[in-house]
């Protein structure tokens, strides 16, 4: 965890994420990169419109001022930040920054979304979760201390989820947390305890997973099962793999990991499958 990227719109949620990133950076001697993607009006984003240059400079100066104001915060005293301003869609700027700076973890704030806004617009955080090849840690609230001792990793224990588990295991070891592997049993895909246990044991066999437990939890939906089990064992973090579906496929099928990012009132980390 040498390099941590924090996208910011200078909101309270983004500051909550930055505070968590600072906490992690102090623990692991990491560098922090802070990225602001400018949301300029469409007519200003066109390079062919030379008349828009003064207005574009205004937005750049505004972003620089907000970075200056951010540096004055008490919690950033003696903290070195690598700052950058992006000019594209936020997920494009993040992808570019991750490649350029070899980012190991993205820490991003979110206040979630609901109803028609979630269905038709989604959130910037959801877009990043869907497209990022780098693990994304989503922060909803202020965490004066960010210490993870119990980490729930929910999966369907299919072969395609092995890559995400490997990444999750590395993260759990970094933060010195016990990982609780979770299979949620629902009426729609019910399996007996014996069947579910066999699936889980076959999944982890040969993967060198350490400091973990295998768990079966019955609930009416996968999302409810993850949340209820996490609260039951008082875990501090939920982890999941994400397929990164795009377009109409995502709209029709949805994504449990993106639902968790929107609805869970606690930190969620996602790993690309």
C-alpha positions in Angstrom: 0.0 0.0 0.0 2.7 2.5 -1.1 0.4 4.9 -2.9 -3.1 5.9 -2.0 -5.4 8.0 -4.3 -8.2 10.2 -2.9 -10.5 11.8 -5.4 -12.1 14.9 -4.0 -14.8 17.4 -4.7 -13.9 19.2 -1.5 -17.2 18.0 0.1 -17.6 16.6 3.7 -17.7 13.1 2.3 -14.5 13.6 0.4 -12.8 14.9 3.6 -13.9 11.8 5.5 -12.2 9.7 2.9 -9.0 11.8 3.0 -8.9 11.4 6.8 -9.1 7.6 6.5 -6.4 7.7 3.8 -4.1 9.7 6.1 -4.7 7.2 8.9 -3.7 4.4 6.5 -0.8 6.3 5.2 0.6 6.8 8.7 0.3 3.1 9.4 1.9 1.9 6.2 4.2 4.9 5.3 2.2 5.5 2.1 2.2 8.5 -0.2 -1.2 10.3 -0.7 -2.3 11.6 -4.1 -5.4 13.9 -4.1 -7.3 14.3 -7.4 -9.9 16.8 -8.2 -11.9 16.4 -11.5 -13.2 19.7 -12.7 -16.9 19.6 -13.7 -16.8 22.4 -16.2 -19.8 23.3 -18.4 -19.8 21.3 -21.7 -19.0 24.3 -23.9 -15.8 25.0 -21.9 -14.5 21.4 -22.2 -14.2 21.6 -26.0 -10.6 22.4 -27.0 -11.9 23.8 -30.3 -13.6 26.7 -28.4 -10.7 29.1 -28.0 -13.0 31.8 -26.7 -13.6 29.8 -23.6 -10.0 30.0 -22.4 -10.6 32.8 -19.8 -13.6 30.9 -18.4 -11.6 27.7 -18.2 -8.8 29.5 -16.4 -11.4 30.7 -13.9 -12.4 27.1 -13.0 -8.7 26.0 -12.7 -8.0 29.0 -10.4 -11.1 28.1 -8.4 -9.8 24.5 -8.0 -6.4 25.7 -6.9 -8.0 28.0 -4.3 -9.9 25.1 -2.9 -6.7 23.0 -2.7 -5.1 25.9 -0.8 -8.1 26.1 1.6 -7.9 22.3 2.1 -4.2 22.5 3.1 -5.1 24.9 5.9 -7.1 22.2 7.7 -5.7 21.2 11.1 -5.7 17.5 10.3 -3.4 18.1 7.3 -0.7 19.7 9.4 2.7 18.2 8.4 1.0 15.9 5.9 2.4 15.9 2.3 -0.1 15.7 -0.5 0.5 15.2 -4.2 -2.2 17.3 -5.8 -3.6 17.1 -9.3 -6.5 18.5 -11.3 -8.3 16.4 -13.9 -10.3 17.6 -16.9 -12.3 14.5 -17.9 -15.0 12.3 -16.4 -14.0 11.4 -12.9 -13.6 7.7 -13.6 -11.3 8.5 -16.6 -9.2 10.9 -14.5 -8.9 8.2 -11.8 -7.9 5.5 -14.2 -5.2 7.8 -15.7 -3.9 8.8 -12.2 -3.8 5.1 -11.1 -1.7 4.1 -14.1 0.6 7.2 -14.0 1.3 6.9 -10.3 1.0 3.1 -9.8 -1.8 3.6 -7.2 -2.4 0.6 -4.8 -5.7 1.8 -3.3 -8.4 4.4 -4.0 -10.1 5.9 -0.9 -13.3 7.6 -1.9 -16.1 9.3 0.0 -19.8 8.8 -0.8 -23.2 9.7 0.6 -24.9 6.9 -1.5 -27.9 7.3 -3.8 -31.4 6.1 -3.8 -34.6 5.8 -5.9 -34.6 7.2 -9.4 -31.3 9.0 -9.0 -29.6 5.7 -8.3 -31.5 3.9 -11.2 -30.9 6.4 -13.9 -27.9 8.5 -12.9 -25.9 6.5 -10.3 -23.1 8.1 -8.3 -19.6 9.0 -9.2 -18.4 6.5 -6.6 -20.5 3.8 -8.2 -19.0 4.5 -11.6 -15.5 4.3 -10.1 -16.3 1.0 -8.4 -17.6 -0.4 -11.7 -14.6 0.6 -13.8 -11.6 0.6 -11.5 -8.9 -2.1 -11.7 -7.5 -0.7 -8.4 -9.2 -1.7 -5.1 -11.7 1.0 -4.0 -12.4 1.7 -0.4 -15.6 3.7 0.0 -16.1 5.8 3.1 -19.5 7.1 4.3 -18.9 8.6 7.7 -16.2 10.4 9.7 -13.8 7.9 11.3 -11.5 9.5 13.9 -9.7 6.2 14.0 -9.7 3.6 11.2 -8.7 0.3 12.7 -10.0 -2.9 11.0 -9.9 -6.1 13.1 -12.8 -8.0 11.4 -13.3 -7.9 7.7 -16.3 -9.6 6.0 -15.6 -10.7 2.4 -18.8 -11.8 0.7 -18.6 -14.0 -2.4 -20.6 -16.6 -4.2 -17.5 -18.9 -4.0 -17.4 -19.5 -7.8 -14.1 -19.9 -9.6 -14.1 -16.4 -11.1 -14.1 -14.9 -7.6 -10.6 -16.3 -6.7 -8.8 -13.3 -8.1 -10.8 -10.9 -5.9 -10.2 -13.1 -2.9 -6.4 -13.0 -3.5 -6.5 -9.2 -3.5 -8.8 -9.1 -0.4 -6.4 -11.4 1.4 -3.5 -9.1 0.7 -5.4 -6.2 2.0 -6.5 -8.0 5.1 -2.9 -8.9 5.9 -1.8 -5.3 5.4 -4.3 -4.0 7.9 -3.9 -7.0 10.2 -7.5 -8.0 10.1 -9.3 -11.4 10.3 -11.2 -12.1 7.1 -14.7 -13.7 7.5 -15.6 -15.3 4.2 -19.4 -15.2 3.8 -21.8 -17.3 1.8 -25.4 -15.9 1.9 -28.0 -18.5 1.5 -31.3 -17.2 0.0 -34.6 -18.8 -0.9 -33.9 -18.2 -4.6 -30.6 -20.2 -4.5 -31.0 -22.3 -1.4 -28.3 -24.8 -0.6 -28.1 -27.1 2.4 -25.4 -26.4 5.0 -23.5 -29.4 3.9 -23.6 -28.3 0.2 -22.6 -24.7 1.1 -19.7 -25.9 3.4 -18.3 -28.1 0.6 -18.4 -25.2 -1.9 -16.6 -22.9 0.5 -13.9 -25.5 1.4 -13.3 -26.3 -2.3 -13.0 -22.6 -3.0 -10.2 -21.8 -0.5 -8.3 -25.1 -1.0 -4.8 -24.4 -2.2 -5.2 -20.6 -2.0 -3.0 -20.1 1.1 -5.7 -18.0 2.8 -4.7 -17.1 6.4 -6.5 -15.8 9.5 -10.0 -16.4 8.2 -13.3 -18.1 9.0 -16.0 -19.7 6.7 -19.5 -18.6 7.3 -23.0 -19.4 6.1 -25.8 -16.9 6.7 -29.5 -17.4 5.8 -31.5 -14.3 4.7 -34.1 -13.1 2.3 -31.5 -11.5 0.0 -27.8 -11.4 -0.5 -27.6 -7.7 0.4 -29.5 -8.1 3.6 -27.5 -11.2 4.5 -24.2 -9.3 4.1 -25.4 -6.4 6.2 -27.0 -8.5 8.9 -24.0 -10.8 9.3 -21.6 -7.9 9.4 -23.6 -6.3 12.2 -23.9 -9.6 14.0 -20.2 -10.1 14.3 -19.5 -6.4 14.7 -17.1 -6.2 11.7 -15.8 -2.9 10.6 -15.5 -3.5 6.9 -17.3 -5.2 4.0 -15.4 -6.5 1.0 -16.7 -7.8 -2.3 -15.6 -8.5 -5.9 -17.1 -6.5 -8.7 -17.5 -7.6 -12.3 -17.3 -4.1 -13.7 -20.4 -4.4 -15.9 -21.2 -1.4 -18.1 -24.1 -0.1 -20.1 -27.4 -2.0 -20.6 -26.0 -5.2 -19.0 -25.4 -3.3 -15.7 -28.8 -1.6 -15.9 -30.7 -4.9 -16.3 -28.6 -7.1 -14.0 -27.5 -4.7 -11.3 -24.5 -5.4 -9.1 -24.6 -6.4 -5.5 -21.2 -4.7 -4.9 -22.5 -1.4 -6.2 -25.7 -1.8 -4.2 -23.6 -2.3 -1.1 -21.6 0.9 -1.9 -24.8 2.8 -2.1 -26.7 1.4 0.8 -24.3 0.2 3.5 -23.7 2.8 6.2 -20.2 1.6 6.8 -16.9 1.2 4.8 -17.0 -1.0 1.8 -14.0 -2.1 -0.3 -14.3 -3.6 -3.8 -11.8 -5.7 -5.8 -12.1 -6.2 -9.6 -12.8 -9.8 -10.5 
